[in-house]
Amino acid sequence: MQAQNLIVIMSDEHQRAMAGCYGHEFITTPNIDSLAARGTRFDNAYTSCPICVPARASFATGKHNYQIGFWDNADPYDGSIPSWHRRLRDTGHEVVSVGKLHFRSSEDDNGFSHEILPMHVIEGKGDLMGLVREDIPVRGAAYKMANMAGPGESPYTLYDRQIAAEAAKWLHDQAPKHTDKPWVLFVSFVTPHFPLTAPPEHYYRYYNDPDLPMPKAYAESERHYHPYINDYANSSNYDAHFKSEDDVRRGVAGYFGLCSFLDEQIGKVISALEESGNSASTRIVYTSDHGDSVGARGLWGKSNMYEEAASVPLIAAGEGIPKGKVIDTAATFLDIYPFIIDCVGENRKGMVEPDHPGTSIIELANGMDPDRTILSEYHAMGSTGGIYMLRDRRYKYVHFVNYAPQLFDLQTDPGEMTDLAGDPAYASVLADFESRLRKRLDPEEVDRRAKARQNALLKEAGGRDAVIKRGDLGYSPPPGYQPELA
């Protein structure tokens, strides 16, 4: 590709299906849809980990969490492993972040030339309660999911407005100063992550519509919980606070409204790029750190491998990127890492190591590796053992260290309503996927390694009783707000 500038836009907790370009008939996302129309859309893209802090450490380094050892929301990235931003900054590129990073601290060298309005984990420690992986405690702040759902502004919507404004200012005032080498602007929003408080102009568009769709398999009789989901739901007991159908409507309308609000902020960044005169020389890639269940199966938030939580949007547009193309090859946001290196004209040698799992999204868009198998993993809050997901063009396999696996045929059952793992007709498929997993990693060894690290951090924090007494955040506060632990 011709060397060009790049804007990397990341949202937080945006389920892939929740955009017009991905086929959602109810949610309005004109700016994301327009980006997809003039670029390439990946229909089977996933996070490397369905929870914020380890996902963002993985995205920064281009590697899986089992490779880098950042496991959960109390184990944030600290700059110790080279990131794409550090490698580009150190070769002379201006690499600027605006918004959420969820790293340990700006006192670390996180690899950016500048961090504008950075959001990191609180106190450099994050969510210590997630370190408890046995006899998992109930999270006290779970009530915030239901109680804050509705119309209005929250610290997150106000923060995202600031992020969009600062990104626009940088594009107008600073981008013209950096012409020696292509620059990279990382714009990282926090919506549609809860609190599910959406600005009224977006919230009421959905809440007042009598056809607002309710969550899939929400009725108790439809949930069919896997034992792991019982563990997670009993700890992060969000649904216990949705006590009526109207509560659920408020939650769904809040999330839908935040998707449209996010789209509005993305539109402001794209408009600023066009107004600054840099549009023709700048590519854009959009993704999210993970998805959100939005009530499906009685689940809210992330932390599982169902499509709602593990899938992410992935869209790229600009010079050299096919227009109006849709790719169904299994992909991951780790495929953005080599794309970034290529995009700004750097040689991959020394920047993309042999153990980097990603394949550039440009190469995927042009037909490379159509039968690949991608990996996601989870070692965080609500889980007593490691969880590993493999996905190829047809199947999704989920391996649990402590429980029986799951298997879904996503071609015939895209809603993942029928677990095939116990069907003798699929025994060979199940065995093949376990073999593929074990060729990549030893799931039990990785689980032991994650827990050893977590037990060490738990001891540093004063032990189980101390972290439970400290409390649960519910969600991380943006800059300028104090944490409210419960």
C-alpha positions in Angstrom: 0.0 0.0 0.0 1.0 3.6 -0.5 2.2 5.1 2.8 -0.6 7.2 4.3 -1.9 8.6 7.6 -4.2 6.5 9.6 -7.1 7.1 12.1 -7.8 4.1 14.3 -11.2 4.5 15.9 -12.1 2.1 18.8 -15.3 2.0 20.7 -16.0 0.2 23.9 -18.5 -2.7 24.1 -20.1 -2.3 20.7 -21.7 -5.6 19.6 -21.0 -6.2 16.0 -24.7 -6.8 15.0 -25.7 -3.4 16.5 -25.1 -1.3 13.3 -27.1 -0.7 10.2 -24.3 -2.0 7.9 -24.3 -5.3 9.8 -28.0 -5.8 9.0 -29.6 -4.3 12.1 -33.0 -3.0 11.0 -33.7 -0.8 14.0 -30.4 0.9 15.0 -29.5 4.1 13.2 -25.7 4.4 12.5 -25.3 6.4 9.3 -21.7 7.3 9.7 -20.5 3.8 10.4 -22.7 2.6 7.5 -21.1 5.2 5.2 -17.6 4.1 6.2 -18.5 0.5 5.4 -20.0 1.5 2.0 -16.8 3.1 0.9 -14.5 0.4 2.4 -14.4 -3.2 3.5 -16.5 -4.8 6.2 -15.6 -7.9 8.1 -18.6 -9.9 9.0 -16.9 -12.5 11.4 -14.5 -10.4 13.4 -13.8 -11.0 17.1 -12.1 -9.6 20.1 -9.0 -11.4 21.5 -10.7 -11.2 25.0 -14.2 -10.1 25.9 -13.3 -7.7 28.7 -11.7 -4.3 28.5 -8.3 -4.2 30.0 -6.8 -7.4 28.6 -8.4 -6.8 25.3 -6.7 -3.4 25.0 -3.4 -4.8 26.1 -3.7 -7.4 23.4 -4.7 -4.8 20.8 -1.7 -2.6 21.6 0.8 -5.5 21.3 -0.9 -7.4 18.5 -0.7 -10.6 20.5 -2.9 -12.9 22.5 -3.1 -12.6 26.3 -1.5 -16.0 26.8 1.5 -14.6 25.0 1.8 -11.3 26.8 0.5 -12.2 30.3 -2.0 -9.4 30.9 -5.0 -11.4 32.0 -7.8 -9.3 33.6 -9.1 -5.9 34.6 -6.6 -5.7 37.5 -3.6 -6.5 35.2 -3.3 -3.5 32.9 -0.8 -2.9 30.1 2.3 -1.1 31.4 4.4 -0.5 28.3 6.7 -3.4 29.1 6.0 -5.2 25.8 6.5 -3.3 22.5 3.2 -1.9 21.1 2.5 -0.8 17.5 2.4 2.8 18.8 5.8 2.6 20.4 7.4 1.0 17.4 6.0 3.6 15.1 6.8 6.5 17.4 10.4 5.3 17.7 10.8 5.3 14.0 9.7 8.9 13.7 6.0 8.8 13.3 3.7 11.1 15.3 1.4 8.7 17.1 -1.3 10.3 19.3 -4.1 8.9 21.4 -7.3 10.6 22.3 -9.5 9.0 24.9 -9.7 5.7 26.7 -6.5 3.5 26.9 -7.2 1.5 30.1 -3.5 1.0 30.6 -1.8 1.2 34.0 -0.8 4.9 34.0 0.4 7.8 31.9 3.5 7.7 34.1 4.5 4.6 32.1 5.9 4.9 28.6 2.9 3.6 26.7 4.4 4.4 23.3 2.5 7.4 22.2 3.9 10.7 21.2 1.1 12.3 23.2 -1.9 11.1 25.2 -4.8 13.5 25.1 -7.6 13.0 27.8 -6.3 9.5 28.6 -8.4 7.2 30.7 -6.5 4.5 32.7 -7.5 2.0 35.4 -8.1 3.6 38.8 -5.1 3.9 41.1 -3.0 2.0 38.6 -4.7 -1.1 40.0 -8.1 -1.5 38.3 -10.8 -4.0 39.2 -9.1 -6.0 42.0 -12.2 -8.0 42.7 -11.7 -9.8 39.4 -8.6 -11.4 40.8 -10.8 -13.7 42.9 -11.3 -16.8 40.8 -12.6 -19.2 43.5 -15.9 -18.9 45.5 -16.5 -15.8 43.4 -18.2 -12.9 45.3 -21.3 -11.1 44.1 -20.4 -7.7 42.6 -22.0 -5.0 44.6 -22.2 -2.4 41.8 -24.3 -4.6 39.4 -27.4 -2.5 40.2 -25.9 0.4 38.2 -26.7 -1.4 34.9 -30.4 -1.2 35.4 -30.7 1.8 37.6 -28.8 4.1 35.3 -30.6 3.0 32.1 -32.6 5.9 30.7 -32.4 9.3 29.1 -29.7 11.9 30.0 -26.0 12.5 30.1 -23.5 10.4 32.0 -19.8 10.8 32.6 -19.3 8.6 29.6 -21.3 10.6 27.1 -19.7 13.8 28.3 -16.3 12.2 28.0 -17.0 11.0 24.5 -18.1 14.5 23.4 -14.7 15.7 24.7 -12.9 13.0 22.8 -14.6 13.9 19.5 -13.8 17.6 20.1 -10.1 17.0 20.9 -9.7 14.6 17.9 -11.2 17.3 15.7 -8.9 20.0 17.1 -5.9 17.8 16.6 -6.8 17.1 12.9 -7.3 20.8 12.2 -4.4 22.2 14.3 -1.7 19.5 14.6 -2.0 17.1 11.7 -0.8 19.8 9.2 2.5 20.1 11.2 3.5 16.4 10.6 4.3 15.9 7.0 7.6 14.2 7.1 6.1 10.8 7.9 2.5 9.5 8.0 0.9 10.1 11.4 -1.5 7.8 13.3 -4.4 9.1 15.5 -5.9 6.6 17.9 -9.4 7.9 18.8 -10.8 5.7 21.6 -14.4 6.2 22.7 -16.1 4.7 25.8 -19.7 4.3 24.5 -21.8 2.2 24.1 -20.3 0.7 27.3 -22.7 1.1 30.2 -24.0 3.1 32.1 -26.9 2.8 29.7 -27.7 6.5 29.9 -28.2 7.9 26.4 -28.8 11.5 25.4 -32.6 12.1 25.1 -32.5 12.7 21.3 -31.1 9.2 20.8 -32.8 7.4 23.7 -36.4 8.3 23.0 -36.0 7.4 19.3 -35.9 3.8 20.5 -37.8 3.8 23.8 -40.9 5.4 22.3 -41.0 2.9 19.4 -43.6 0.1 20.1 -41.5 -2.2 17.9 -38.4 -1.9 20.0 -37.0 -5.5 19.9 -36.5 -7.3 23.2 -33.4 -9.4 24.0 -33.1 -12.8 22.4 -33.9 -15.8 24.7 -34.7 -13.5 27.6 -37.4 -15.6 29.1 -36.2 -17.9 31.9 -37.4 -21.0 30.0 -35.2 -20.0 27.0 -31.9 -19.4 28.7 -30.4 -22.9 28.9 -27.4 -21.8 30.9 -24.1 -23.5 30.6 -22.4 -24.0 34.0 -19.9 -21.2 33.3 -22.7 -18.8 32.5 -24.2 -19.6 35.9 -20.9 -18.7 37.5 -20.7 -15.4 35.7 -24.4 -14.5 36.1 -24.4 -15.3 39.8 -21.4 -13.0 40.3 -22.2 -10.1 37.9 -25.9 -10.4 38.7 -27.0 -7.5 36.5 -30.3 -9.1 35.4 -31.5 -9.4 39.1 -32.0 -5.6 39.0 -34.1 -5.6 35.8 -37.4 -6.2 37.6 -39.9 -5.4 35.0 -40.4 -5.4 31.2 -40.1 -1.6 31.3 -36.7 -1.9 33.0 -35.6 -4.1 30.1 -36.9 -1.7 27.6 -35.0 1.1 29.2 -31.8 -1.0 29.1 -32.2 -1.9 25.4 -33.2 1.7 24.4 -30.2 3.0 26.4 -27.8 0.7 24.6 -29.4 1.4 21.2 -29.3 5.1 21.9 -25.6 4.9 22.8 -24.8 3.1 19.6 -26.4 6.1 17.7 -24.6 8.6 20.0 -21.3 6.8 19.3 -22.0 7.0 15.6 -22.6 10.7 15.9 -19.2 11.2 17.5 -17.5 9.1 14.9 -19.2 11.3 12.3 -17.7 14.4 13.9 -14.2 12.9 13.6 -14.7 12.0 10.0 -16.1 15.4 9.2 -13.1 17.1 10.8 -10.8 14.9 8.8 -12.6 16.0 5.6 -12.6 19.7 6.6 -8.9 19.6 7.5 -8.0 18.6 3.9 -6.4 15.3 5.0 -9.2 12.9 3.9 -7.5 11.8 0.6 -4.3 11.0 2.4 -5.7 9.2 5.4 -7.2 5.8 5.9 -9.7 4.9 8.7 -10.2 1.6 10.5 -13.0 1.1 13.1 -13.4 -1.6 15.7 -14.4 -2.2 19.3 -12.6 -3.8 22.2 -15.5 -6.4 22.6 -19.3 -6.6 22.4 -22.2 -6.6 24.9 -24.9 -9.1 25.6 -27.6 -6.4 26.0 -29.9 -8.8 27.8 -29.6 -11.8 25.5 -30.1 -15.0 27.5 -30.6 -12.8 30.6 -27.0 -11.5 30.3 -25.7 -8.0 30.3 -22.2 -6.8 29.7 -19.5 -9.0 28.3 -17.3 -11.8 29.7 -18.5 -14.7 27.6 -17.9 -16.2 24.1 -21.4 -15.9 22.6 -21.6 -13.7 19.5 -23.1 -10.8 21.5 -20.1 -10.4 23.7 -17.2 -11.8 21.6 -18.0 -10.3 18.2 -16.8 -6.9 17.1 -17.3 -4.6 14.2 -14.3 -4.3 11.9 -14.4 -1.8 9.0 -11.6 -0.2 7.0 -11.7 2.4 4.3 -9.3 4.5 2.2 -6.8 4.3 -0.6 -6.0 0.7 -1.6 -8.9 -0.8 0.5 -11.6 -2.5 -1.6 -14.8 -0.5 -1.7 -18.1 -2.0 -0.7 -16.6 -5.4 0.0 -17.8 -7.8 2.6 -15.4 -10.5 4.0 -16.7 -13.6 5.8 -13.3 -15.0 6.7 -12.9 -15.3 10.5 -11.0 -12.3 11.7 -9.8 -10.7 14.9 -8.9 -7.1 15.8 -5.3 -8.4 16.1 -5.3 -8.3 12.3 -5.2 -4.5 12.5 -1.6 -4.6 13.9 0.2 -5.6 10.7 -2.2 -3.4 8.7 -1.1 -0.4 10.8 2.6 -1.1 10.1 1.9 -1.5 6.3 -0.4 1.5 6.2 2.2 4.0 7.3 4.9 2.5 5.0 7.1 0.7 7.5 8.8 -2.6 6.9 7.3 -5.4 8.9 10.7 -6.8 9.7 11.5 -6.0 13.3 8.0 -4.7 13.9 5.8 -7.8 13.3 7.4 -10.7 15.0 7.0 -14.4 13.9 4.7 -15.1 16.8 2.3 -12.2 16.0 -0.9 -14.1 15.1 -2.5 -11.4 12.9 -2.9 -11.3 9.2 -3.3 -7.8 7.7 -6.9 -6.9 7.0 -5.8 -5.8 3.5 -4.5 -9.4 2.9 -7.8 -10.8 4.2 -9.8 -8.4 2.1 -7.9 -9.7 -1.0 -8.6 -13.4 -0.2 -5.7 -14.6 1.9 -6.3 -17.4 4.4 -10.0 -17.9 3.9 -10.2 -21.1 6.0 -8.2 -19.7 9.0 -9.1 -20.4 12.6 -9.0 -17.5 15.1 -8.7 -17.6 18.9 -10.2 -15.6 21.8 -9.6 -16.3 25.5 -10.9 -15.3 28.9 -9.3 -15.5 32.4 -11.2 -12.7 34.3 -14.1 -11.8 36.5 -16.8 -14.4 37.0 -14.7 -17.4 35.7 -13.2 -20.2 37.8 -11.2 -21.5 34.9 -9.8 -20.4 31.6 -12.1 -20.2 28.5 -10.9 -20.5 24.9 -12.9 -19.9 21.8 -11.9 -21.1 18.3 -13.8 -19.9 15.2 -13.5 -20.8 11.6 -15.8 -20.1 8.7 -18.5 -22.4 10.0 -18.1 -23.5 13.6 -17.5 -21.9 17.0 -15.8 -24.1 19.6 -15.6 -23.0 23.2 -13.2 -24.9 25.6 -13.7 -24.6 29.3 -10.9 -25.8 31.7 -13.5 -26.6 34.4 -16.5 -27.5 32.3 -17.7 -29.4 29.2 -17.1 -27.6 25.9 -19.6 -25.9 23.6 -20.0 -26.2 19.8 -22.2 -24.2 17.5 -22.7 -24.3 13.8 -23.0 -20.6 13.0 -24.1 -21.3 9.4 -27.2 -23.1 10.4 -27.6 -21.6 13.9 -26.3 -18.0 13.9 -28.1 -17.3 17.2 -26.2 -20.1 19.0 -29.4 -21.7 20.3 -28.3 -25.3 19.9 -25.1 -26.6 21.5 -23.9 -29.5 19.5 -21.1 -30.6 21.8 -23.2 -33.4 23.3 -24.4 -34.7 19.9 -22.5 -37.9 18.8 -22.8 -36.9 15.2 -20.4 -34.0 15.9 -17.8 -35.9 18.0 -15.2 -35.8 15.3 -15.7 -32.0 14.8 -15.3 -31.5 18.6 -12.2 -33.6 18.7 -10.7 -31.7 15.7 -11.3 -28.4 17.4 -9.7 -29.5 20.6 -6.7 -30.7 18.7 -6.4 -27.3 16.9 -6.6 -25.6 20.3 -3.9 -27.8 21.9 -1.6 -27.2 18.9 -1.7 -23.5 19.7 -1.5 -23.7 23.5 -1.9 -25.9 26.6 -5.2 -24.6 28.1 -4.4 -26.0 31.5 -0.9 -24.6 31.6 -2.2 -21.2 30.5 -4.9 -21.3 33.2 -2.3 -22.1 35.9 -0.1 -19.3 34.7 -3.0 -16.8 34.7 -4.1 -17.8 38.2 -0.5 -17.7 39.6 -0.2 -14.1 38.4 -3.6 -13.2 39.8 -2.9 -14.8 43.2 0.3 -12.8 43.4 -1.6 -9.6 42.7 -4.3 -10.6 45.1 -1.6 -11.1 47.8 -0.1 -7.6 47.0 -3.6 -6.1 47.4 -4.0 -7.5 50.9 -5.8 -10.7 50.0 -9.4 -11.8 49.2 -11.1 -10.0 52.1 -9.4 -6.7 51.4 -10.3 -6.6 47.8 -13.9 -7.5 48.5 -14.1 -4.8 51.2 -12.6 -2.3 48.7 -15.6 -3.0 46.5 -16.7 -3.1 42.9 -16.6 -0.2 40.4 -19.4 -1.1 38.1 -17.5 0.9 35.4 -14.3 2.8 35.4 -14.5 6.6 35.8 -13.3 8.9 33.1 -10.8 11.7 33.7 -12.1 14.2 36.3 -14.5 11.8 38.0 -13.9 10.0 41.3 -14.5 6.2 41.5 -17.7 5.1 43.2 -17.1 1.7 44.7 -19.9 -0.5 46.0 
